[in-house]
Amino acid sequence: TTSERGLLVWRQSTGLTVRAFKLASGGNSVTFGTQINVLGGGNNTDHVDISWDKTADKFLIVVGKNASDNFPDASGARNNIIAFVVSVNDVTCTRGTPTVISSQDEQGNGLSLAYDPDNNKHLAVYSDSDNSEKLTAAILTISGTTVTANTEVADTTVVVDTDVVYVGGGDFVVYYQIDSSNDTKARFITVSGTTPSFG
């Protein structure tokens, strides 16, 4: 980040853990904060990516497979997609309330996340397990510590993994592995308002 801080995210037996760090002014030493558990579910919590929101000065974490019983959707199910903010004050982390993106047993496999600093939008791209593993994208925005998830848009391509990057001008490029052939391809994703479109 611009204030020379960062956030580590990893899985362990207790679930998803984060730990903030900051660089000294000379850049020759690092101070670490206390690690905190932000999501249960043990090692079953999976398909995680992180981005940093320049305007909000907060980190966004999206979990493609939420295996925690603490944050189910309205039906009481889990194994869905959730997103939440992590705020960092010096090296102290605070997690915001998670937002459920998908319905029961709809996992975002191979999930990747990128941030558009020109329009303050995050794009999550994944293989939707509840829709025949089709390539799917959704725009996420942050207000305070609240994540708003907009409508998911699916393509017809069946994929197993994704990697998305922001390339400027409000556009993204997604690289994806096709399920049937294991070929890797790339295509543009443009965004109009909060609606992504595959090129």
BADRENVEX-798613 format. One record per residue (C-alpha): residue number from 1; chain; x, y, z negated. Coordinates in Angstrom, 2 decimals, always signed. Layout:
N
<rec num="NUM" chaine="A" xx="X" yy="Y" zz="Z"/>
...
This chain:
199
<rec num="1" chaine="A" xx="+0.00" yy="+0.00" zz="+0.00"/>
<rec num="2" chaine="A" xx="+1.06" yy="+3.67" zz="+0.19"/>
<rec num="3" chaine="A" xx="+1.73" yy="+3.73" zz="-3.57"/>
<rec num="4" chaine="A" xx="+4.19" yy="+0.82" zz="-3.22"/>
<rec num="5" chaine="A" xx="+1.89" yy="-1.65" zz="-4.92"/>
<rec num="6" chaine="A" xx="+0.77" yy="-5.05" zz="-3.74"/>
<rec num="7" chaine="A" xx="-1.34" yy="-8.04" zz="-4.71"/>
<rec num="8" chaine="A" xx="-0.46" yy="-11.74" zz="-4.71"/>
<rec num="9" chaine="A" xx="-3.28" yy="-14.26" zz="-4.24"/>
<rec num="10" chaine="A" xx="-2.99" yy="-18.03" zz="-4.64"/>
<rec num="11" chaine="A" xx="-4.89" yy="-21.18" zz="-5.57"/>
<rec num="12" chaine="A" xx="-4.15" yy="-23.31" zz="-8.60"/>
<rec num="13" chaine="A" xx="-5.94" yy="-25.88" zz="-10.74"/>
<rec num="14" chaine="A" xx="-8.02" yy="-23.19" zz="-12.48"/>
<rec num="15" chaine="A" xx="-9.17" yy="-21.59" zz="-9.24"/>
<rec num="16" chaine="A" xx="-8.18" yy="-18.43" zz="-7.39"/>
<rec num="17" chaine="A" xx="-5.60" yy="-16.25" zz="-9.11"/>
<rec num="18" chaine="A" xx="-4.28" yy="-12.73" zz="-8.43"/>
<rec num="19" chaine="A" xx="-1.29" yy="-10.81" zz="-9.73"/>
<rec num="20" chaine="A" xx="-0.37" yy="-7.21" zz="-8.96"/>
<rec num="21" chaine="A" xx="+3.14" yy="-5.89" zz="-8.50"/>
<rec num="22" chaine="A" xx="+4.83" yy="-2.56" zz="-7.80"/>
<rec num="23" chaine="A" xx="+8.19" yy="-1.53" zz="-6.40"/>
<rec num="24" chaine="A" xx="+10.50" yy="+0.80" zz="-8.27"/>
<rec num="25" chaine="A" xx="+11.09" yy="+4.19" zz="-6.64"/>
<rec num="26" chaine="A" xx="+14.44" yy="+3.03" zz="-5.32"/>
<rec num="27" chaine="A" xx="+12.93" yy="-0.17" zz="-3.97"/>
<rec num="28" chaine="A" xx="+15.48" yy="-2.35" zz="-5.77"/>
<rec num="29" chaine="A" xx="+13.28" yy="-3.85" zz="-8.50"/>
<rec num="30" chaine="A" xx="+9.74" yy="-5.20" zz="-8.90"/>
<rec num="31" chaine="A" xx="+7.37" yy="-5.04" zz="-11.86"/>
<rec num="32" chaine="A" xx="+4.68" yy="-7.71" zz="-12.10"/>
<rec num="33" chaine="A" xx="+1.38" yy="-7.48" zz="-13.94"/>
<rec num="34" chaine="A" xx="-0.46" yy="-10.27" zz="-15.74"/>
<rec num="35" chaine="A" xx="-2.03" yy="-12.89" zz="-13.51"/>
<rec num="36" chaine="A" xx="-5.81" yy="-13.22" zz="-13.78"/>
<rec num="37" chaine="A" xx="-8.26" yy="-15.83" zz="-12.57"/>
<rec num="38" chaine="A" xx="-10.82" yy="-14.18" zz="-10.28"/>
<rec num="39" chaine="A" xx="-12.74" yy="-17.26" zz="-9.13"/>
<rec num="40" chaine="A" xx="-13.19" yy="-20.79" zz="-10.42"/>
<rec num="41" chaine="A" xx="-13.55" yy="-23.95" zz="-8.39"/>
<rec num="42" chaine="A" xx="-9.98" yy="-25.19" zz="-8.76"/>
<rec num="43" chaine="A" xx="-8.11" yy="-26.18" zz="-5.63"/>
<rec num="44" chaine="A" xx="-11.41" yy="-26.73" zz="-3.83"/>
<rec num="45" chaine="A" xx="-11.72" yy="-22.97" zz="-3.35"/>
<rec num="46" chaine="A" xx="-10.22" yy="-22.49" zz="+0.11"/>
<rec num="47" chaine="A" xx="-9.95" yy="-20.47" zz="+3.34"/>
<rec num="48" chaine="A" xx="-8.93" yy="-17.23" zz="+1.63"/>
<rec num="49" chaine="A" xx="-7.64" yy="-13.99" zz="+3.15"/>
<rec num="50" chaine="A" xx="-6.94" yy="-10.48" zz="+1.84"/>
<rec num="51" chaine="A" xx="-6.83" yy="-6.96" zz="+3.26"/>
<rec num="52" chaine="A" xx="-6.19" yy="-3.52" zz="+1.80"/>
<rec num="53" chaine="A" xx="-8.70" yy="-0.71" zz="+2.19"/>
<rec num="54" chaine="A" xx="-6.76" yy="+2.53" zz="+2.71"/>
<rec num="55" chaine="A" xx="-9.67" yy="+4.85" zz="+1.92"/>
<rec num="56" chaine="A" xx="-10.92" yy="+3.01" zz="-1.17"/>
<rec num="57" chaine="A" xx="-7.36" yy="+2.11" zz="-2.27"/>
<rec num="58" chaine="A" xx="-8.60" yy="-1.34" zz="-3.15"/>
<rec num="59" chaine="A" xx="-7.99" yy="-4.89" zz="-2.00"/>
<rec num="60" chaine="A" xx="-10.70" yy="-6.98" zz="-0.34"/>
<rec num="61" chaine="A" xx="-10.62" yy="-10.75" zz="-0.77"/>
<rec num="62" chaine="A" xx="-12.87" yy="-13.01" zz="+1.29"/>
<rec num="63" chaine="A" xx="-13.26" yy="-16.68" zz="+0.37"/>
<rec num="64" chaine="A" xx="-14.48" yy="-18.97" zz="+3.14"/>
<rec num="65" chaine="A" xx="-15.17" yy="-21.84" zz="+0.74"/>
<rec num="66" chaine="A" xx="-16.43" yy="-20.67" zz="-2.62"/>
<rec num="67" chaine="A" xx="-16.28" yy="-23.75" zz="-4.84"/>
<rec num="68" chaine="A" xx="-17.12" yy="-21.91" zz="-8.06"/>
<rec num="69" chaine="A" xx="-20.34" yy="-22.47" zz="-9.99"/>
<rec num="70" chaine="A" xx="-20.05" yy="-18.92" zz="-11.35"/>
<rec num="71" chaine="A" xx="-21.05" yy="-17.16" zz="-8.12"/>
<rec num="72" chaine="A" xx="-23.62" yy="-19.25" zz="-6.25"/>
<rec num="73" chaine="A" xx="-26.18" yy="-17.82" zz="-3.85"/>
<rec num="74" chaine="A" xx="-29.83" yy="-17.34" zz="-4.77"/>
<rec num="75" chaine="A" xx="-30.62" yy="-21.02" zz="-4.35"/>
<rec num="76" chaine="A" xx="-27.97" yy="-22.05" zz="-6.85"/>
<rec num="77" chaine="A" xx="-25.76" yy="-23.56" zz="-4.17"/>
<rec num="78" chaine="A" xx="-22.06" yy="-23.08" zz="-3.66"/>
<rec num="79" chaine="A" xx="-19.59" yy="-23.89" zz="-0.88"/>
<rec num="80" chaine="A" xx="-20.50" yy="-20.61" zz="+0.76"/>
<rec num="81" chaine="A" xx="-18.65" yy="-17.47" zz="+1.86"/>
<rec num="82" chaine="A" xx="-18.16" yy="-14.67" zz="-0.67"/>
<rec num="83" chaine="A" xx="-16.25" yy="-11.38" zz="-0.79"/>
<rec num="84" chaine="A" xx="-15.11" yy="-9.18" zz="-3.66"/>
<rec num="85" chaine="A" xx="-12.94" yy="-6.16" zz="-4.40"/>
<rec num="86" chaine="A" xx="-9.86" yy="-6.14" zz="-6.61"/>
<rec num="87" chaine="A" xx="-8.85" yy="-2.75" zz="-8.00"/>
<rec num="88" chaine="A" xx="-5.27" yy="-2.23" zz="-9.15"/>
<rec num="89" chaine="A" xx="-4.31" yy="+0.40" zz="-11.73"/>
<rec num="90" chaine="A" xx="-0.53" yy="+0.39" zz="-11.99"/>
<rec num="91" chaine="A" xx="-0.19" yy="-3.43" zz="-12.23"/>
<rec num="92" chaine="A" xx="-3.53" yy="-4.20" zz="-13.93"/>
<rec num="93" chaine="A" xx="-6.18" yy="-5.96" zz="-11.81"/>
<rec num="94" chaine="A" xx="-9.96" yy="-5.66" zz="-12.11"/>
<rec num="95" chaine="A" xx="-12.32" yy="-7.73" zz="-9.99"/>
<rec num="96" chaine="A" xx="-15.62" yy="-6.35" zz="-8.74"/>
<rec num="97" chaine="A" xx="-18.84" yy="-8.37" zz="-8.52"/>
<rec num="98" chaine="A" xx="-18.72" yy="-10.86" zz="-5.62"/>
<rec num="99" chaine="A" xx="-21.06" yy="-10.45" zz="-2.67"/>
<rec num="100" chaine="A" xx="-22.47" yy="-13.60" zz="-1.07"/>
<rec num="101" chaine="A" xx="-22.05" yy="-13.48" zz="+2.72"/>
<rec num="102" chaine="A" xx="-23.50" yy="-16.82" zz="+3.77"/>
<rec num="103" chaine="A" xx="-26.19" yy="-19.27" zz="+2.74"/>
<rec num="104" chaine="A" xx="-25.99" yy="-22.64" zz="+1.04"/>
<rec num="105" chaine="A" xx="-23.18" yy="-24.90" zz="+2.27"/>
<rec num="106" chaine="A" xx="-22.20" yy="-22.45" zz="+5.03"/>
<rec num="107" chaine="A" xx="-18.42" yy="-22.38" zz="+4.82"/>
<rec num="108" chaine="A" xx="-16.14" yy="-20.06" zz="+6.73"/>
<rec num="109" chaine="A" xx="-13.40" yy="-22.48" zz="+7.74"/>
<rec num="110" chaine="A" xx="-10.14" yy="-21.09" zz="+9.08"/>
<rec num="111" chaine="A" xx="-11.19" yy="-17.64" zz="+7.86"/>
<rec num="112" chaine="A" xx="-9.07" yy="-14.57" zz="+8.65"/>
<rec num="113" chaine="A" xx="-9.51" yy="-10.91" zz="+7.78"/>
<rec num="114" chaine="A" xx="-8.28" yy="-7.59" zz="+9.23"/>
<rec num="115" chaine="A" xx="-8.81" yy="-3.92" zz="+8.37"/>
<rec num="116" chaine="A" xx="-9.60" yy="-1.04" zz="+10.73"/>
<rec num="117" chaine="A" xx="-8.11" yy="+2.06" zz="+9.03"/>
<rec num="118" chaine="A" xx="-9.56" yy="+4.36" zz="+11.68"/>
<rec num="119" chaine="A" xx="-13.16" yy="+3.50" zz="+10.80"/>
<rec num="120" chaine="A" xx="-12.80" yy="+1.99" zz="+7.31"/>
<rec num="121" chaine="A" xx="-14.18" yy="-1.41" zz="+8.27"/>
<rec num="122" chaine="A" xx="-12.98" yy="-4.95" zz="+7.64"/>
<rec num="123" chaine="A" xx="-13.61" yy="-7.78" zz="+10.07"/>
<rec num="124" chaine="A" xx="-13.92" yy="-11.36" zz="+8.85"/>
<rec num="125" chaine="A" xx="-13.67" yy="-14.10" zz="+11.51"/>
<rec num="126" chaine="A" xx="-14.19" yy="-17.80" zz="+10.88"/>
<rec num="127" chaine="A" xx="-15.51" yy="-21.17" zz="+12.03"/>
<rec num="128" chaine="A" xx="-19.07" yy="-21.42" zz="+10.72"/>
<rec num="129" chaine="A" xx="-19.62" yy="-24.91" zz="+9.30"/>
<rec num="130" chaine="A" xx="-23.39" yy="-24.38" zz="+9.21"/>
<rec num="131" chaine="A" xx="-23.55" yy="-23.45" zz="+12.91"/>
<rec num="132" chaine="A" xx="-21.65" yy="-26.27" zz="+14.63"/>
<rec num="133" chaine="A" xx="-18.25" yy="-24.68" zz="+13.75"/>
<rec num="134" chaine="A" xx="-18.87" yy="-21.79" zz="+16.17"/>
<rec num="135" chaine="A" xx="-16.58" yy="-18.76" zz="+16.18"/>
<rec num="136" chaine="A" xx="-18.28" yy="-16.16" zz="+13.99"/>
<rec num="137" chaine="A" xx="-17.52" yy="-12.59" zz="+12.92"/>
<rec num="138" chaine="A" xx="-18.94" yy="-10.14" zz="+10.38"/>
<rec num="139" chaine="A" xx="-18.12" yy="-6.54" zz="+9.43"/>
<rec num="140" chaine="A" xx="-17.54" yy="-5.79" zz="+5.73"/>
<rec num="141" chaine="A" xx="-17.36" yy="-2.36" zz="+4.10"/>
<rec num="142" chaine="A" xx="-16.43" yy="-1.18" zz="+0.60"/>
<rec num="143" chaine="A" xx="-18.15" yy="+1.46" zz="-1.52"/>
<rec num="144" chaine="A" xx="-16.71" yy="+1.77" zz="-5.01"/>
<rec num="145" chaine="A" xx="-16.34" yy="-1.83" zz="-6.11"/>
<rec num="146" chaine="A" xx="-19.24" yy="-3.10" zz="-4.01"/>
<rec num="147" chaine="A" xx="-18.80" yy="-5.06" zz="-0.77"/>
<rec num="148" chaine="A" xx="-21.49" yy="-4.81" zz="+1.89"/>
<rec num="149" chaine="A" xx="-21.63" yy="-7.72" zz="+4.32"/>
<rec num="150" chaine="A" xx="-23.34" yy="-7.03" zz="+7.63"/>
<rec num="151" chaine="A" xx="-25.04" yy="-9.49" zz="+9.96"/>
<rec num="152" chaine="A" xx="-22.93" yy="-12.39" zz="+11.20"/>
<rec num="153" chaine="A" xx="-22.47" yy="-12.65" zz="+14.97"/>
<rec num="154" chaine="A" xx="-21.67" yy="-16.05" zz="+16.51"/>
<rec num="155" chaine="A" xx="-20.03" yy="-16.93" zz="+19.82"/>
<rec num="156" chaine="A" xx="-20.57" yy="-20.25" zz="+21.61"/>
<rec num="157" chaine="A" xx="-16.95" yy="-21.41" zz="+21.22"/>
<rec num="158" chaine="A" xx="-16.31" yy="-24.19" zz="+18.70"/>
<rec num="159" chaine="A" xx="-13.11" yy="-23.53" zz="+16.75"/>
<rec num="160" chaine="A" xx="-11.13" yy="-24.90" zz="+13.81"/>
<rec num="161" chaine="A" xx="-8.89" yy="-21.96" zz="+12.89"/>
<rec num="162" chaine="A" xx="-8.63" yy="-18.19" zz="+13.45"/>
<rec num="163" chaine="A" xx="-6.24" yy="-15.27" zz="+13.03"/>
<rec num="164" chaine="A" xx="-7.48" yy="-11.72" zz="+13.61"/>
<rec num="165" chaine="A" xx="-5.51" yy="-8.46" zz="+13.89"/>
<rec num="166" chaine="A" xx="-6.52" yy="-4.83" zz="+14.36"/>
<rec num="167" chaine="A" xx="-5.09" yy="-3.33" zz="+17.55"/>
<rec num="168" chaine="A" xx="-6.43" yy="+0.24" zz="+17.39"/>
<rec num="169" chaine="A" xx="-9.30" yy="+2.19" zz="+18.84"/>
<rec num="170" chaine="A" xx="-11.80" yy="+0.24" zz="+16.75"/>
<rec num="171" chaine="A" xx="-10.85" yy="-3.01" zz="+18.50"/>
<rec num="172" chaine="A" xx="-9.55" yy="-6.32" zz="+17.18"/>
<rec num="173" chaine="A" xx="-7.91" yy="-9.35" zz="+18.77"/>
<rec num="174" chaine="A" xx="-8.71" yy="-12.81" zz="+17.46"/>
<rec num="175" chaine="A" xx="-6.53" yy="-15.85" zz="+18.09"/>
<rec num="176" chaine="A" xx="-8.33" yy="-19.15" zz="+17.65"/>
<rec num="177" chaine="A" xx="-7.78" yy="-22.88" zz="+17.99"/>
<rec num="178" chaine="A" xx="-10.41" yy="-24.69" zz="+20.03"/>
<rec num="179" chaine="A" xx="-11.79" yy="-27.80" zz="+18.37"/>
<rec num="180" chaine="A" xx="-12.13" yy="-30.01" zz="+21.47"/>
<rec num="181" chaine="A" xx="-8.69" yy="-29.44" zz="+23.00"/>
<rec num="182" chaine="A" xx="-6.52" yy="-27.91" zz="+20.25"/>
<rec num="183" chaine="A" xx="-5.69" yy="-25.13" zz="+22.72"/>
<rec num="184" chaine="A" xx="-5.04" yy="-21.67" zz="+21.25"/>
<rec num="185" chaine="A" xx="-6.68" yy="-18.70" zz="+22.95"/>
<rec num="186" chaine="A" xx="-7.17" yy="-15.00" zz="+22.26"/>
<rec num="187" chaine="A" xx="-9.88" yy="-12.48" zz="+23.00"/>
<rec num="188" chaine="A" xx="-10.95" yy="-8.96" zz="+22.09"/>
<rec num="189" chaine="A" xx="-13.60" yy="-8.15" zz="+19.52"/>
<rec num="190" chaine="A" xx="-15.17" yy="-4.70" zz="+19.85"/>
<rec num="191" chaine="A" xx="-17.35" yy="-3.14" zz="+17.16"/>
<rec num="192" chaine="A" xx="-20.37" yy="-0.88" zz="+17.61"/>
<rec num="193" chaine="A" xx="-21.48" yy="+0.45" zz="+14.23"/>
<rec num="194" chaine="A" xx="-21.48" yy="-2.70" zz="+12.13"/>
<rec num="195" chaine="A" xx="-22.00" yy="-5.16" zz="+14.99"/>
<rec num="196" chaine="A" xx="-19.01" yy="-7.07" zz="+16.44"/>
<rec num="197" chaine="A" xx="-19.04" yy="-8.32" zz="+20.04"/>
<rec num="198" chaine="A" xx="-16.76" yy="-10.95" zz="+21.54"/>
<rec num="199" chaine="A" xx="-15.02" yy="-10.11" zz="+24.79"/>
